[in-house]
Amino acid sequence: MSTYDAIIVGGGIIGGSVAYELAKHKLRVAVLERQQPGLEASWAAAGMLSGAPESPDAIPLVPLAKASLEMYAEYVGEVEEISGRKAGLRRDGTVMALFLPHVERELSTILAVHHGLGFATEAIRVDDARRMEPALNPAMHAAAWLPFECSVDPRALTEAVLLAAKKRGVEILVRPGGATALLTEKNRCTGVVAGKETFFARNVIVAAGSFSGTIPGIERYAPTRPVRGQMVALHAESVMLGRVVRSEKGYLVPQDNGRILAGTTTEHVGFEKRVTPAGMQQILAAAVEIAPELAQASVVETWSGLRPDTPDHLPSLGPTDMDGLWMATGHYRNGILLAPITARLLREWVMGGKTSMDLTAFSPMRFARHDAVVH
C-alpha cells in the first residue's frame, strides 16, 4: 500500500507543473489521471501568454498572470533542460488588428485599461503593423502592439513538464475514470479512490480541469463546467507570421513547426468535444479577415477542447475547509499561462502553510460559502 506526500488529481499542464514543483522539493508525489496525461484542455490550447485581461471579469487575475509571465522563461528553461524536450517558447509580442468601424474609441479604452494595470500596450499605425507583419489585411482600421506577450507550444510544453516530473520521481497513475471518491477521516482528506483502488496521501490536490466538479464532494469547492473551444491548424507557404496576431473575432498563433493556429469558439455544450461546420466557419472567416492569403492555406488539423470554467470565471486555488484537500483548477482560458505561478503557490501552501501573494479572490471557500447560503 503506497502513501504519498501528495496526490495530484489531473495530469494536464496544471497537475503536471504542481507535481514537478513538489517533487523538486523532495516530496513523494503521484499524478492520477483518467486517460493518457496531457490530452485534455492543455493539448487543445493555442498557447498564447497574455497577462492583459480579455474582459472585466479577468481583471482580478492580473497580478497572478503578471507573476506567472515573469516566471515563464525560467520555468520553460528548467523543464526543457530536465526533459530534453523543447517547448516552443516565443517572446515576440502580439499585434492587435482591429477591423470594426469606429474602433478608435474601443482602442482608447483598451489602452487606458492596459496602462492602468501596468501593461505597455501602445497604439501603432496600420502601416507600421503591416511592416511588422506583411500578411496582415490592409483593411484594418486600427492596430496596437503588445510587446510583453509571448506564446508557447502547449502540447510540447505539457509533454516536457510531465516528462520532467517523471524524471524528478513523480509516479503517473493512469486509471480509467480517474478519481471516483475522496478518502476522508473526520475532517481530513487522506487520499483518493479510483475504481477499486485506494491511494493514500497527506495532501490531495485537485487539478482535473473541467472534470474537477464531477468528483463527488469537489463541486462544493470547484463547481467547474466545460466550455468548448474549437481550433484549426493552417499551413501556407505564402503566409509567414513572426508573432501572434489577434482581432475582435479571432487570433492567429505561429508555431516553430510552420503551423499557424487559428481560433476559437466559446460554446456551452457540456462535455461534448467535437468540431462543427459552424465553428470552423467562424474561425476561418476571422483568420482570413486577419490575413487574407490564408484563404488558400491548407487545413492540416482541426480539434476541440473543454476549458474549465467556474461561475465567476476565476480559478479555484488553495486550501479548503477539509485538512489536506487543495484546489488547483478552474483556470478557464489561462491554464497554460498560470501553470508556473500555480505550481509555486501550491508548493508554498503545502510545504509552508502560506503563500507569497494574496489569493483571497481565488479561494475555493467562496463557492462553499455560496453553496451554504443557497441551500
CORFENGI-V100594 format. One record per residue. PHI is phi in whole degrees, 0 to 359 (NA if undefined). OMEGA is omega in degrees with one decimal (999 if undefined). Layout:
PHI_OMEGA / PHI_OMEGA
//
This chain:
NA_-176.1 / 266_172.3 / 237_-176.1 / 248_169.0 / 291_179.6 / 208_168.3 / 246_176.6 / 260_178.1 / 268_-177.7 / 123_-174.4 / 244_173.6 / 269_-176.7 / 295_179.3 / 289_-179.7 / 300_179.6 / 295_-179.2 / 291_177.3 / 296_179.5 / 299_179.4 / 300_-177.5 / 296_179.8 / 291_179.6 / 294_177.5 / 299_178.7 / 260_167.4 / 75_174.5 / 275_175.3 / 273_-167.3 / 232_170.8 / 231_172.5 / 250_177.9 / 252_-175.1 / 229_-176.5 / 280_179.5 / 206_177.1 / 302_-175.7 / 301_172.8 / 85_-174.0 / 253_177.3 / 256_-173.7 / 301_-179.3 / 298_-179.6 / 293_-174.3 / 272_-172.4 / 288_177.1 / 273_176.7 / 96_176.3 / 287_179.8 / 241_-177.5 / 229_176.5 / 276_-177.3 / 287_-176.4 / 288_175.9 / 277_-177.6 / 205_177.7 / 303_178.9 / 301_-174.0 / 271_-176.9 / 301_177.3 / 300_-179.7 / 281_-169.3 / 304_179.5 / 301_178.1 / 295_-179.0 / 296_178.6 / 298_-179.9 / 298_-179.0 / 291_179.4 / 297_177.6 / 295_-178.9 / 276_-162.1 / 297_-177.4 / 299_179.2 / 293_178.6 / 302_-179.6 / 295_179.9 / 301_-179.0 / 292_-178.1 / 289_175.1 / 295_-179.0 / 295_-177.9 / 290_-175.0 / 275_-173.4 / 77_-179.3 / 243_176.8 / 274_-177.0 / 249_174.4 / 70_178.3 / 290_177.2 / 235_-176.0 / 247_-169.9 / 249_-178.9 / 79_-178.2 / 227_170.2 / 258_174.5 / 259_179.8 / 250_-175.1 / 248_-172.1 / 247_-176.0 / 290_178.6 / 300_175.1 / 57_-177.3 / 275_-176.6 / 302_179.9 / 294_178.3 / 299_-179.9 / 295_178.0 / 298_178.4 / 295_178.4 / 302_-178.8 / 298_-179.1 / 296_179.0 / 297_-178.6 / 299_-179.6 / 295_178.2 / 297_179.4 / 264_175.8 / 90_178.4 / 260_-174.1 / 272_176.8 / 287_179.2 / 221_173.5 / 288_175.9 / 229_178.5 / 288_177.8 / 302_179.2 / 298_178.8 / 290_176.4 / 298_-179.0 / 286_172.7 / 291_177.2 / 290_-178.4 / 226_-174.9 / 300_-178.7 / 285_-176.1 / 292_-179.6 / 291_179.0 / 292_-179.0 / 281_179.2 / 295_-176.9 / 267_-178.1 / 201_-178.7 / 211_176.3 / 219_-178.1 / 238_180.0 / 243_-171.9 / 291_-174.8 / 275_-174.7 / 277_-178.6 / 225_171.5 / 213_-178.0 / 213_173.5 / 275_-171.2 / 295_178.9 / 292_180.0 / 294_-179.8 / 295_-178.9 / 298_177.6 / 298_-179.7 / 295_-179.1 / 296_-179.4 / 295_177.5 / 292_177.2 / 298_178.2 / 298_178.7 / 299_179.6 / 292_174.6 / 274_176.1 / 104_179.5 / 290_174.3 / 270_177.3 / 258_-176.5 / 251_178.8 / 263_-179.7 / 226_178.7 / 308_-177.1 / 91_178.8 / 62_-180.0 / 289_-179.9 / 251_178.5 / 194_171.6 / 267_169.0 / 268_-179.6 / 226_175.8 / 219_-171.3 / 57_-179.0 / 253_-178.8 / 230_172.2 / 272_-174.7 / 245_178.7 / 155_-179.1 / 222_174.3 / 249_174.1 / 232_-175.1 / 65_179.9 / 260_-178.2 / 258_178.4 / 237_178.7 / 234_-178.1 / 264_178.7 / 203_175.4 / 286_179.2 / 223_173.8 / 242_-178.0 / 244_-177.3 / 270_-179.0 / 223_-171.9 / 263_174.8 / 56_-176.2 / 293_177.8 / 274_-177.1 / 303_-176.0 / 290_178.4 / 273_178.5 / 281_-178.2 / 307_178.7 / 93_-175.2 / 271_-177.2 / 303_178.9 / 300_-178.0 / 255_-176.8 / 212_179.7 / 283_-175.7 / 286_176.5 / 219_-177.2 / 280_171.6 / 235_-174.6 / 286_171.5 / 232_177.6 / 264_-176.1 / 218_176.3 / 224_170.9 / 252_-177.6 / 243_172.1 / 218_178.2 / 215_179.8 / 299_-175.3 / 275_-177.8 / 244_177.8 / 241_176.8 / 252_178.6 / 264_-175.1 / 205_176.5 / 294_172.8 / 232_175.6 / 223_179.6 / 234_177.5 / 293_-170.6 / 249_-176.7 / 183_-179.2 / 208_175.1 / 232_-178.9 / 236_177.6 / 285_177.6 / 240_-177.3 / 295_-179.6 / 275_177.7 / 93_178.5 / 281_172.0 / 241_178.7 / 274_178.9 / 237_-180.0 / 199_-8.2 / 211_176.0 / 251_175.1 / 229_-169.8 / 230_177.9 / 263_-175.0 / 233_-178.6 / 71_-176.9 / 272_-179.7 / 257_-173.2 / 254_177.2 / 207_179.2 / 257_-177.2 / 238_175.6 / 302_-179.9 / 297_178.5 / 296_179.5 / 297_179.7 / 299_179.8 / 299_-176.8 / 293_-176.2 / 292_176.7 / 298_178.1 / 294_-179.5 / 297_-178.7 / 289_174.6 / 296_179.5 / 291_-176.4 / 225_-171.6 / 305_-178.5 / 292_175.8 / 291_175.2 / 300_179.9 / 256_-177.5 / 286_172.4 / 273_171.5 / 273_-174.3 / 260_177.2 / 195_170.1 / 229_179.4 / 197_174.2 / 218_178.4 / 215_-175.9 / 244_177.3 / 286_178.1 / 271_-179.3 / 267_171.9 / 230_-178.2 / 303_178.8 / 255_176.4 / 65_178.3 / 245_-178.2 / 290_172.3 / 256_-172.4 / 230_169.0 / 113_-173.2 / 285_173.2 / 253_176.1 / 273_173.5 / 249_-178.6 / 304_176.4 / 84_179.8 / 247_-174.6 / 232_176.4 / 248_172.5 / 211_-171.2 / 211_178.3 / 75_-176.3 / 283_175.2 / 54_-177.0 / 273_-165.6 / 241_-177.6 / 298_-179.8 / 296_-179.8 / 300_-170.5 / 270_-178.6 / 302_-177.9 / 298_-176.7 / 288_177.1 / 299_179.8 / 298_-179.2 / 296_-177.3 / 294_178.1 / 294_176.4 / 295_177.9 / 298_179.6 / 296_-174.3 / 296_-174.2 / 268_-174.9 / 239_177.9 / 81_178.4 / 205_-178.0 / 238_-178.5 / 274_178.7 / 229_174.2 / 278_-175.4 / 241_-178.5 / 304_-177.0 / 296_-175.9 / 250_-176.9 / 300_174.3 / 302_-176.2 / 288_176.8 / 294_177.5 / 283_180.0 / 296_178.9 / 294_179.3 / 296_179.6 / 299_-179.0 / 294_179.4 / 293_-176.2 / 294_-173.8 / 263_999
//
